[in-house]
Amino acid sequence: MKKIIIAGLTLLIGFGGWLVYHSTSEIPENKHLIEKMNDKLKEQNHFKKGTLIKKVQGRQLIDERHLYIPVVFENGSRGKSLWVDGWFKWKLVRVDTDGSPEVWEIDPEKPSTFHVIYHLEGVDSMDLYYREELYWSISNGKETFYQPPIQLKKEVAFDERNYGAVELPQVWSDIRTKTSDLRRPKMNLGYITYDENQKVISPSPSSDTAYSFGGSEKLSFVIYLNKNDIVE
């Protein structure tokens, strides 16, 4: 009897582990994704004409639990939608009517999980920048903290797609992870966009409204930079 109980518990634990790692159903077809997003948008008090979703541009699975889906609205503007594992189905947590880059902090305590998500029109390539300004502090006439300026770049080439979810380079996340000093400046990410002739261009403007539908997903801004903001 004891062996039967142990075997039953083993099977139960194994099944529980299977549920944890296989809890999500397949990603629905685009038609169902659009219906789900538009139903949610219609529930919003600030819903405006033209902000229903017309098209899903693609889908990018960031990990087993996080899904990025770029969208196009009826008024032609580009946007972003975020989905998370909701146990046997994907749960919509956010729709953004602006396609400008943002950092999706999958786990805010682990910079290695951060991804820059974007959906831009008329852009051929983009440079992402990690920047920290010079900072120091003095106490009783003695320097107690010194932070030299930092500027790192990652080039992002677009293919036929004008959207993506770019994982932060390892060295960027290492800088944040290995430093616990609270006086360190906040991580400052920026971007510059180029056309096919490598001429700096500003992304096409769009409305900037975000609709959140629960969950605790954290996003942070990526600042648009000019060439004179960059140290060559």
C-alpha positions as CSV (number, residue, x, y, z in Angstrom):
1,M,0.0,0.0,0.0
2,K,2.8,2.3,0.9
3,K,4.5,1.7,-2.5
4,I,1.3,2.5,-4.2
5,I,1.0,5.8,-2.4
6,I,4.6,6.7,-3.2
7,A,4.1,5.8,-6.9
8,G,0.9,7.9,-7.0
9,L,2.7,10.9,-5.4
10,T,5.5,10.5,-7.9
11,L,3.1,10.6,-10.8
12,L,1.3,13.6,-9.3
13,I,4.5,15.5,-8.9
14,G,5.6,14.6,-12.4
15,F,2.2,15.7,-13.9
16,G,2.5,18.9,-11.9
17,G,5.9,19.6,-13.4
18,W,4.6,18.8,-16.9
19,L,1.8,21.4,-16.3
20,V,4.3,24.1,-15.3
21,Y,6.3,23.7,-18.5
22,H,3.5,22.8,-20.9
23,S,0.7,24.9,-19.6
24,T,0.3,27.1,-22.6
25,S,-1.8,26.1,-25.6
26,E,-0.7,26.9,-29.2
27,I,-0.7,30.6,-30.2
28,P,-4.2,31.3,-31.7
29,E,-4.6,32.2,-35.3
30,N,-4.3,35.9,-36.2
31,K,-8.1,36.3,-36.6
32,H,-8.7,35.2,-33.0
33,L,-5.8,37.4,-31.8
34,I,-7.4,40.4,-33.5
35,E,-10.8,39.7,-32.1
36,K,-9.4,39.3,-28.6
37,M,-7.5,42.6,-28.8
38,N,-10.4,44.5,-30.3
39,D,-12.8,43.2,-27.7
40,K,-10.5,44.5,-25.0
41,L,-10.0,47.8,-26.7
42,K,-13.8,48.3,-27.0
43,E,-14.1,47.9,-23.2
44,Q,-11.8,50.9,-22.7
45,N,-13.5,54.2,-21.8
46,H,-10.8,56.1,-23.8
47,F,-11.4,54.1,-26.9
48,K,-11.3,56.3,-30.0
49,K,-12.4,55.8,-33.6
50,G,-9.7,54.3,-35.7
51,T,-7.9,52.5,-32.9
52,L,-9.2,49.1,-33.6
53,I,-6.6,46.6,-34.8
54,K,-6.7,45.7,-38.5
55,K,-3.7,43.4,-38.9
56,V,-1.2,41.3,-37.0
57,Q,2.2,41.9,-38.5
58,G,3.8,38.8,-37.0
59,R,4.6,37.1,-33.7
60,Q,7.8,36.7,-31.7
61,L,8.1,34.3,-28.8
62,I,10.5,35.9,-26.3
63,D,10.5,32.8,-24.1
64,E,8.0,30.1,-23.1
65,R,5.9,32.6,-21.1
66,H,6.2,35.9,-23.0
67,L,4.9,36.7,-26.5
68,Y,5.3,39.9,-28.5
69,I,2.8,40.6,-31.3
70,P,3.2,43.8,-33.5
71,V,-0.1,45.2,-34.9
72,V,-1.4,47.7,-37.4
73,F,-4.5,49.8,-36.5
74,E,-7.3,50.9,-38.7
75,N,-5.9,54.4,-39.0
76,G,-2.6,52.9,-40.3
77,S,-0.5,53.5,-37.1
78,R,1.9,50.8,-35.9
79,G,1.6,49.4,-32.4
80,K,2.6,46.6,-30.1
81,S,0.8,44.0,-28.0
82,L,2.2,41.9,-25.1
83,W,0.9,38.5,-24.1
84,V,1.9,36.2,-21.2
85,D,1.3,32.6,-20.4
86,G,-2.2,32.3,-18.8
87,W,-2.4,28.6,-18.1
88,F,-3.6,26.8,-21.3
89,K,-4.1,30.1,-23.1
90,W,-2.3,33.3,-23.9
91,K,-3.4,36.3,-21.9
92,L,-3.3,39.8,-23.4
93,V,-1.7,42.2,-20.9
94,R,-1.0,45.3,-23.0
95,V,-1.8,47.1,-26.3
96,D,0.3,50.2,-27.2
97,T,-0.7,52.4,-30.1
98,D,2.9,53.6,-30.5
99,G,5.5,51.4,-32.2
100,S,8.5,53.3,-30.8
101,P,11.1,51.2,-29.0
102,E,10.5,50.2,-25.3
103,V,12.3,47.9,-22.9
104,W,10.2,45.0,-21.8
105,E,11.7,44.0,-18.4
106,I,10.6,40.4,-18.3
107,D,12.1,40.1,-14.8
108,P,12.9,43.6,-13.5
109,E,15.6,42.1,-11.1
110,K,17.4,40.4,-14.0
111,P,18.6,42.7,-16.8
112,S,19.6,39.6,-18.8
113,T,15.8,39.2,-19.4
114,F,15.3,42.7,-20.9
115,H,14.2,43.0,-24.5
116,V,13.8,46.1,-26.7
117,I,10.5,45.7,-28.6
118,Y,9.7,48.0,-31.6
119,H,7.5,48.3,-34.6
120,L,8.7,51.1,-36.9
121,E,7.7,52.2,-40.4
122,G,10.0,53.5,-43.1
123,V,13.2,52.5,-41.2
124,D,16.1,50.4,-42.7
125,S,18.3,50.1,-39.6
126,M,18.6,51.3,-36.0
127,D,21.4,51.8,-33.5
128,L,20.7,51.1,-29.9
129,Y,22.8,52.9,-27.2
130,Y,23.5,52.1,-23.6
131,R,24.6,55.3,-21.9
132,E,25.6,56.3,-18.4
133,E,26.8,59.8,-17.6
134,L,29.8,60.7,-15.5
135,Y,29.0,60.8,-11.8
136,W,30.9,61.1,-8.6
137,S,30.2,61.9,-5.0
138,I,32.4,63.5,-2.3
139,S,32.0,63.1,1.5
140,N,34.2,65.0,4.0
141,G,36.4,66.2,1.3
142,K,37.1,62.7,-0.1
143,E,35.8,61.1,-3.2
144,T,33.6,58.1,-2.2
145,F,32.2,57.1,-5.6
146,Y,33.2,57.6,-9.1
147,Q,31.4,56.5,-12.3
148,P,33.1,57.2,-15.6
149,P,30.8,57.8,-18.6
150,I,29.7,54.8,-20.6
151,Q,28.5,54.6,-24.1
152,L,27.9,51.2,-25.9
153,K,26.2,50.6,-29.2
154,K,24.3,47.7,-30.8
155,E,23.5,47.8,-34.5
156,V,20.1,46.4,-35.5
157,A,19.6,45.7,-39.2
158,F,16.0,45.4,-40.4
159,D,15.0,42.7,-43.0
160,E,11.6,42.6,-44.6
161,R,10.1,42.9,-41.1
162,N,9.9,46.3,-39.4
163,Y,9.4,44.9,-35.9
164,G,11.4,42.9,-33.4
165,A,12.3,42.0,-29.9
166,V,16.0,42.5,-29.3
167,E,17.7,41.0,-26.3
168,L,20.1,43.3,-24.6
169,P,23.8,42.4,-25.2
170,Q,25.3,40.4,-22.4
171,V,27.8,43.1,-21.5
172,W,25.0,45.6,-21.0
173,S,23.2,43.4,-18.5
174,D,26.4,42.5,-16.8
175,I,27.2,46.1,-16.1
176,R,23.9,46.4,-14.3
177,T,24.0,43.1,-12.6
178,K,27.5,43.4,-11.2
179,T,27.0,46.8,-9.7
180,S,24.8,47.1,-6.6
181,D,25.7,50.7,-5.7
182,L,22.5,52.7,-5.4
183,R,24.3,55.8,-6.4
184,R,24.9,54.4,-9.9
185,P,22.9,56.4,-12.5
186,K,19.9,54.6,-14.0
187,M,20.3,52.7,-17.2
188,N,19.7,55.1,-20.1
189,L,18.8,53.5,-23.4
190,G,18.5,55.5,-26.6
191,Y,18.2,54.8,-30.3
192,I,18.9,56.4,-33.7
193,T,17.1,55.3,-36.9
194,Y,18.4,55.4,-40.5
195,D,16.9,55.0,-44.0
196,E,18.4,52.7,-46.7
197,N,21.1,55.3,-47.5
198,Q,22.1,55.4,-43.8
199,K,20.7,58.9,-43.4
200,V,19.4,59.7,-40.0
201,I,15.6,59.9,-40.0
202,S,12.9,60.4,-37.4
203,P,10.3,57.5,-37.2
204,S,6.9,58.4,-38.4
205,P,4.9,59.9,-35.6
206,S,1.9,58.0,-34.2
207,S,-0.5,58.3,-31.3
208,D,0.9,57.2,-28.0
209,T,-1.7,55.5,-25.9
210,A,-1.2,52.3,-23.9
211,Y,-4.0,50.1,-22.7
212,S,-3.1,47.7,-19.9
213,F,-5.3,44.7,-19.1
214,G,-3.9,43.5,-15.8
215,G,-0.6,41.8,-14.9
216,S,2.6,43.3,-13.6
217,E,4.6,43.7,-16.8
218,K,7.1,46.5,-16.6
219,L,8.2,48.6,-19.6
220,S,10.6,51.5,-19.7
221,F,11.3,54.2,-22.3
222,V,14.0,54.2,-25.0
223,I,14.9,57.8,-25.8
224,Y,15.2,59.0,-29.4
225,L,18.6,60.5,-29.9
226,N,20.2,62.9,-32.3
227,K,23.7,62.5,-33.6
228,N,25.0,65.3,-31.4
229,D,23.9,63.3,-28.4
230,I,26.5,60.7,-29.3
231,V,30.2,60.8,-28.4
232,E,32.1,59.7,-31.5
